[in-house]
């Protein structure tokens, strides 16, 4: 037990020091704090120059709430609970394997250090995106997980910052299901992973932005605003009542597994979910909502 307490303490102090280095710009290439700000400002500028819904306000409905969610979920959530929880859970899992005299390295299919960097990153990206696509489907199909995911679907006007409006439980689910698949690939250094991370962040922002793009023939590979808006549609046919277009970065999985759905131009469709009229409007009440269910 003392070991786990030390892990929790070290996680808090370690991430706090890391966050300070981010803010005072001691981290350069893989600086997630300023990376988030730069990508957000660039995508917001695209919204301003090329607005799809021209009547939508520059500071759309819940703009400031989503901006708060963006920084809370990206940084404060890690400081408050996520890093400590992730590190402790990983150690518990490794200890459980140790009972059977197995180490996580024994499960590795290959070591990316023996591959070209581009190939290792591509494998990492494809596996993680596929696992996250499946996790996203679970958030829609399992009722108690859907209650957490409703926070994200409570967005009524789409904009780049809506990308990171989600309940704190979601990254717990995603990271838990991602842990083993990523662990068996092998190790990456922080700068390499940053490339994948920033790419996924930019595409996620674009998917939620007030932009009417589908990227032409690339729409069958990359998720895009015209596809993703149907994921947020309030009304869907009964045969797809659990949702559609679950892709995070890649749209490929939806086309392969027949969960794609773009019946028409979705520019002016109503967003949300049935019953969202009574869904809480404030951050605290939205965070508490799933617990009340």
Buried (B, 14 or more C-beta within 10 A) or exposed (E): EEEBEEBBEEBBEEBEEBBEEBEEEEBEEBBBBEBBEEBBEEBBEBBEEEBBBEEBEEEBEBBEBBBBBBBBBBBBBBBBBBBBBBBBBBBEBBEEBEEEEEEBEEEBEEEBEEBEEEEBBEBBBBBBBBBBBEBBBBBBEBEEBBBBBBBBBBBBBBBBBBBBBBBBBBBBBBBBBBBEBBBBBBBBEEEBBBBBBBBBBBBBBBBBBBBBBBBEEEBBBBBBBBBBBBBBBBEBEEEBEBBBBBBBBBBBBBBEEEBBBBEEEBEEBEBBBEEBEEBBEEBEEBBEBBEEE
